[in-house]
Amino acid sequence: MRSHLLRLRVGMLLIVLSWFPFAQIMIHVAHTKGMLTSDKSTTAFRLVVWGIQIVVGLVGVWLVGRVAVEEAKRSGWRRTPGRLWRLFLRGPEAAP
């Protein structure tokens, strides 16, 4: 059960990180330091960062999805969100 908990927590962390505005922060820093000088380079940089974030988010969905399907098979789809939330917060001992 520990591997399921690790997959759930890492997957949710990856999903959250995929929504964090890394592109805007990195563009601001790069502009401040004079590394990105044109709109074309800024757009290309933004697209690369967004592409990486999409891949990170999809890996997170894949990790959480495996755990969610296993939980749904055990307890049914209606109880799955609550059970996943309890697993995420408290671990396998708290999930009935």
N, C-alpha and C positions, 0 to 999 in steps of 0.2 A: 504493500500500500504506500510505502514511502516514495517509490518512483512515480506513482500517480500524483501524489501531493507536489512533488518537485516539478512534474510536467505542468500541473495546473498553475502553480505560482510563477514559473518561468514564462509560460505562455501568456499569462495575464500581464506580466511585466513587459514582455515584448509588444503586446498590443498597445499598452499605454505609451511605451516609448515610440511606437510608430506614429502616434498622434502628436507628439511633442514637436514644437516648431523649430527643429534644428536648422532647417534651411535658412530661415529668416535671421536667426542668431548668427549663424556662420557667415552669411552674406554681410551682415552689419559689421562684424569683426573684420572681415576681409576688405570691405570698403574703407574702414577706418585705417587699416594698415596699408592701404594702397595696392592691394593684391588683385582686386577685381576692378578694372578700369572702364569697361564698356558694358552696355546693356546686353549685348550678345553673350559675353562671357558669364554675366550674372545669370542669365536665363539658362545657359547650359549647365552651370553649377547647380542651380535650383533643381533642374530636371534630374540630374544625377543623384542628388540627395533624396529627392522624392522617390526615385526608383528604389534606392536602398531601403527607405522607410517602408515602402509597399512590400518588399520582400520580407523584411523583419516582421511586419504585421501579419502576413500570410503564414509565416512559420509559427507565430504565436497562436493564430486561429487553428492551425493544424494540431499543435500540442494540446490546446484546451479542448478542441473538438473530439479528440480521442478519449479524453477523460469524460467529457460530457456524454458521449454515446455509451460508454461503459456504465456510467451512473444511471442513464435513462433506461438501460436494459435491466438494471437492478431494481429501480424504484419507480419507474414510469416517468413520462415526459413532464407531467404536471409538477412533480416534486423535485425535478432536476435542478432548477435555478437555486432554490433554497439550499439544497444539499451541497451544491458546488460552492455557494457562498460560505457555508459553515466549514466545509473542507478547507477553503482558502484561508479563513481566519483562524480556525482552531485546530485543524488537523483531523485525522481519521477518528479520534476518540469522541469528538463532539457530534459527528454525523450519526443519526440513529439508523 
